[in-house]
Each structure stands twice: as structure tokens, then as C-alpha cells.
């Protein structure tokens, strides 16, 4: 079953997606991941993490599904993760907007980005889900080095 994390990893890195799906988890040792978990508890909204089948949303209010990220380093991946949550809720008859809350680096305030599921991005999301199925059922994709890789918990696994 596809998860929001898998959608995020698909956009961010296909190798990371494959490793995650196959339970090769190196993120437990990542300081960035630990910081992200702490930030999940810091928000002015009052509803805590909500689980529904295979999705876990950070916060939910009357109007919004909220995803909290510690930095704006990969907004595109976070956007698609949130769109997946909106899509899954829509399948259950729950229609909401999405809101990314990003704690910006070296700043005290946070950035808020409103996201809505529409026909165009729903179509693209279905294509992503189909491609994820192909990736996880194939041999591990060859890692492709990018500058963001140096900060990744999987860096040593992929490149050293």
C-alpha cells in the first residue's frame, strides 16, 4: 500500500523510495529526522496527528489538512505528499484544503503554503502512484548523485 512518505520519497529520490519500501531504514540515525519529529509537536493548531488507514496527517482542522516540515529544502516533495493525503481523504468523502507549514532555516517564523487538489494534479498523482508500484517491484534504482545527497541519511549507503 502506498503511503505519503513514499510519495515524498518518489519526488525526492527514487533510490530512497525503494530502500524505504524494502525496510532499509537509515533515517533513525539522522539528526534532521529527529529535529523534524520534534517540530511536529510545535504548532498553533490544537488537533494532533491523525491516522486513517495508511496515511498519517500531522494536523487536521475544520478547513485544512496540515503537513509540517522542518525546512523548505524540498517543498515539491512535501506538496505531493500533502496532495496524496487530500486525495485519500477525498476517496472517503472528506474534502479539505492542504496547508504546508515550513519552519524556515535560521528564522523564528514559519511559512504557510495552501495547496488544493484539482483535476490536473490528481491525474499526475495517479501517474506517480503507478510509477511507484513499478519502482518498488523492480531492482533497486541506481543512485543519482545530486548536491542534496550529502545531507541524506542514505548518503554513505549510496555513494561510499
The 8 nearest C-alpha neighbors of each residue, nearest first, counted from 0:
[[1, 2, 53, 132, 5, 52, 20, 128],
 [0, 2, 5, 3, 128, 53, 6, 131],
 [3, 1, 5, 4, 53, 54, 0, 6],
 [4, 2, 80, 6, 5, 83, 7, 54],
 [3, 5, 7, 2, 6, 8, 80, 1],
 [4, 6, 8, 2, 3, 7, 16, 9],
 [7, 5, 3, 9, 80, 4, 8, 79],
 [8, 6, 76, 4, 80, 5, 10, 9],
 [7, 9, 11, 16, 5, 12, 10, 6],
 [10, 8, 6, 13, 7, 12, 11, 16],
 [9, 11, 76, 8, 7, 12, 6, 75],
 [10, 12, 8, 9, 76, 7, 13, 73],
 [13, 11, 15, 8, 14, 9, 10, 16],
 [12, 14, 16, 9, 15, 17, 8, 140],
 [15, 13, 17, 16, 140, 12, 142, 18],
 [14, 16, 18, 12, 13, 17, 19, 8],
 [17, 15, 8, 13, 19, 14, 18, 9],
 [16, 18, 14, 20, 135, 15, 19, 139],
 [19, 17, 23, 15, 21, 20, 16, 14],
 [20, 18, 22, 16, 21, 17, 23, 24],
 [19, 21, 17, 22, 18, 16, 135, 23],
 [20, 22, 18, 19, 23, 17, 135, 24],
 [23, 21, 19, 20, 24, 18, 17, 25],
 [22, 24, 18, 19, 21, 25, 20, 17],
 [25, 23, 26, 22, 19, 18, 27, 153],
 [24, 26, 27, 152, 153, 28, 23, 29],
 [27, 25, 29, 28, 152, 24, 32, 153],
 [26, 28, 29, 25, 24, 32, 33, 30],
 [29, 27, 26, 25, 30, 152, 32, 33],
 [30, 28, 26, 32, 31, 27, 152, 33],
 [29, 31, 33, 32, 34, 28, 27, 26],
 [32, 30, 34, 29, 33, 35, 69, 26],
 [31, 33, 35, 29, 30, 34, 36, 26],
 [34, 32, 30, 36, 35, 31, 37, 29],
 [35, 33, 31, 37, 36, 32, 30, 38],
 [36, 34, 32, 38, 69, 33, 37, 31],
 [35, 37, 33, 39, 34, 38, 32, 40],
 [38, 36, 34, 39, 35, 40, 33, 41],
 [39, 37, 41, 35, 40, 36, 34, 69],
 [40, 38, 36, 37, 41, 67, 35, 57],
 [39, 41, 38, 37, 42, 36, 47, 57],
 [42, 40, 38, 39, 43, 37, 44, 67],
 [43, 41, 44, 40, 39, 38, 45, 67],
 [42, 44, 45, 41, 46, 40, 58, 100],
 [45, 43, 42, 46, 58, 60, 47, 59],
 [44, 46, 47, 43, 42, 58, 60, 59],
 [47, 45, 58, 44, 59, 60, 48, 49],
 [48, 46, 58, 49, 45, 57, 59, 40],
 [47, 49, 57, 58, 56, 55, 50, 46],
 [48, 50, 56, 55, 47, 57, 58, 51],
 [51, 49, 55, 54, 56, 52, 48, 53],
 [50, 52, 54, 53, 55, 49, 56, 88],
 [51, 53, 54, 50, 55, 87, 2, 0],
 [54, 52, 2, 51, 55, 0, 50, 1],
 [55, 53, 51, 52, 50, 2, 3, 56],
 [56, 54, 50, 49, 51, 57, 48, 53],
 [55, 57, 49, 48, 58, 66, 54, 50],
 [56, 58, 48, 66, 65, 67, 55, 49],
 [59, 57, 65, 48, 47, 56, 46, 64],
 [58, 60, 64, 63, 65, 46, 61, 57],
 [61, 59, 63, 62, 64, 46, 58, 44],
 [60, 62, 63, 59, 95, 64, 96, 46],
 [63, 61, 60, 95, 96, 64, 59, 97],
 [64, 62, 96, 60, 97, 95, 59, 65],
 [63, 65, 59, 97, 58, 98, 96, 60],
 [64, 66, 98, 58, 99, 59, 97, 57],
 [65, 67, 99, 57, 100, 98, 56, 81],
 [66, 68, 100, 99, 101, 39, 57, 65],
 [67, 69, 101, 70, 100, 102, 35, 66],
 [70, 68, 102, 35, 101, 38, 67, 103],
 [71, 69, 103, 102, 72, 68, 101, 104],
 [70, 72, 74, 73, 101, 103, 69, 68],
 [71, 73, 70, 74, 147, 69, 75, 103],
 [74, 72, 75, 71, 76, 77, 11, 70],
 [73, 75, 77, 71, 76, 78, 72, 70],
 [74, 76, 78, 73, 77, 79, 10, 11],
 [75, 77, 7, 10, 79, 78, 74, 73],
 [78, 76, 80, 74, 75, 79, 7, 81],
 [79, 77, 75, 81, 76, 80, 74, 82],
 [80, 78, 82, 81, 76, 77, 83, 75],
 [79, 81, 3, 77, 7, 83, 6, 78],
 [80, 82, 84, 78, 83, 79, 77, 85],
 [83, 81, 79, 85, 84, 80, 116, 86],
 [82, 84, 86, 80, 81, 85, 79, 87],
 [83, 85, 81, 87, 86, 82, 88, 80],
 [86, 84, 82, 88, 83, 87, 89, 81],
 [87, 85, 83, 89, 84, 88, 82, 90],
 [86, 88, 90, 84, 89, 85, 83, 91],
 [89, 87, 93, 91, 85, 90, 86, 84],
 [88, 90, 93, 92, 86, 91, 94, 87],
 [89, 91, 87, 88, 92, 86, 93, 85],
 [92, 90, 88, 89, 93, 87, 94, 86],
 [91, 93, 89, 90, 94, 88, 87, 86],
 [94, 92, 89, 88, 91, 95, 90, 85],
 [95, 93, 89, 92, 88, 96, 85, 62],
 [96, 94, 63, 62, 93, 97, 64, 85],
 [95, 97, 63, 115, 114, 64, 62, 98],
 [98, 96, 64, 114, 63, 113, 65, 115],
 [97, 99, 113, 65, 112, 114, 64, 63],
 [98, 100, 66, 112, 111, 65, 67, 101],
 [101, 99, 111, 67, 110, 68, 66, 98],
 [100, 102, 68, 110, 109, 70, 69, 103],
 [103, 101, 109, 69, 70, 110, 68, 104],
 [104, 102, 70, 106, 109, 101, 71, 105],
 [103, 105, 106, 70, 102, 69, 71, 107],
 [104, 106, 103, 107, 102, 108, 70, 109],
 [107, 105, 104, 103, 108, 102, 109, 110],
 [106, 108, 109, 105, 103, 102, 104, 110],
 [109, 107, 106, 102, 110, 103, 101, 105],
 [108, 110, 102, 101, 103, 100, 111, 107],
 [109, 111, 101, 100, 102, 112, 103, 108],
 [112, 110, 100, 99, 101, 98, 109, 113],
 [111, 113, 99, 98, 114, 110, 100, 97],
 [114, 112, 98, 97, 99, 111, 115, 96],
 [115, 113, 97, 98, 96, 112, 116, 78],
 [116, 114, 96, 97, 117, 113, 82, 95],
 [115, 117, 82, 121, 120, 85, 114, 86],
 [118, 116, 119, 120, 121, 115, 122, 82],
 [117, 119, 121, 120, 122, 116, 123, 124],
 [120, 118, 122, 121, 117, 123, 116, 124],
 [119, 121, 123, 122, 117, 118, 124, 116],
 [122, 120, 124, 118, 123, 119, 117, 125],
 [121, 123, 125, 119, 120, 124, 118, 126],
 [124, 122, 120, 126, 121, 125, 127, 119],
 [125, 123, 121, 127, 126, 122, 120, 128],
 [124, 126, 128, 122, 127, 123, 129, 121],
 [127, 125, 123, 129, 124, 128, 130, 122],
 [128, 126, 124, 130, 125, 129, 131, 123],
 [127, 129, 131, 125, 130, 126, 124, 132],
 [130, 128, 126, 132, 127, 131, 125, 133],
 [129, 131, 127, 133, 132, 128, 126, 134],
 [132, 130, 134, 128, 133, 129, 127, 135],
 [131, 133, 129, 130, 135, 134, 136, 128],
 [132, 134, 130, 136, 131, 135, 137, 129],
 [135, 133, 131, 137, 136, 132, 130, 17],
 [136, 134, 17, 132, 137, 133, 131, 20],
 [135, 137, 133, 134, 132, 138, 131, 17],
 [138, 136, 134, 135, 133, 139, 140, 17],
 [139, 137, 140, 136, 134, 135, 17, 141],
 [138, 140, 17, 141, 137, 14, 18, 134],
 [141, 139, 14, 142, 138, 13, 17, 134],
 [140, 142, 143, 139, 14, 157, 13, 138],
 [143, 141, 14, 157, 140, 144, 158, 13],
 [142, 144, 141, 145, 14, 12, 157, 148],
 [143, 145, 148, 142, 146, 158, 147, 157],
 [144, 146, 147, 148, 143, 149, 142, 12],
 [145, 147, 148, 149, 144, 150, 151, 143],
 [148, 146, 145, 149, 150, 151, 144, 72],
 [149, 147, 151, 146, 150, 145, 154, 144],
 [148, 150, 147, 151, 154, 146, 145, 152],
 [151, 149, 148, 147, 152, 154, 146, 153],
 [150, 152, 148, 153, 154, 149, 147, 29],
 [151, 153, 26, 154, 29, 25, 150, 28],
 [154, 152, 156, 151, 155, 25, 157, 15],
 [155, 153, 151, 157, 156, 152, 148, 158],
 [156, 154, 159, 158, 157, 153, 152, 151],
 [155, 157, 153, 154, 158, 159, 152, 25],
 [158, 156, 154, 155, 142, 153, 159, 14],
 [157, 159, 155, 154, 156, 142, 144, 153],
 [158, 155, 156, 157, 154, 153, 149, 142]]
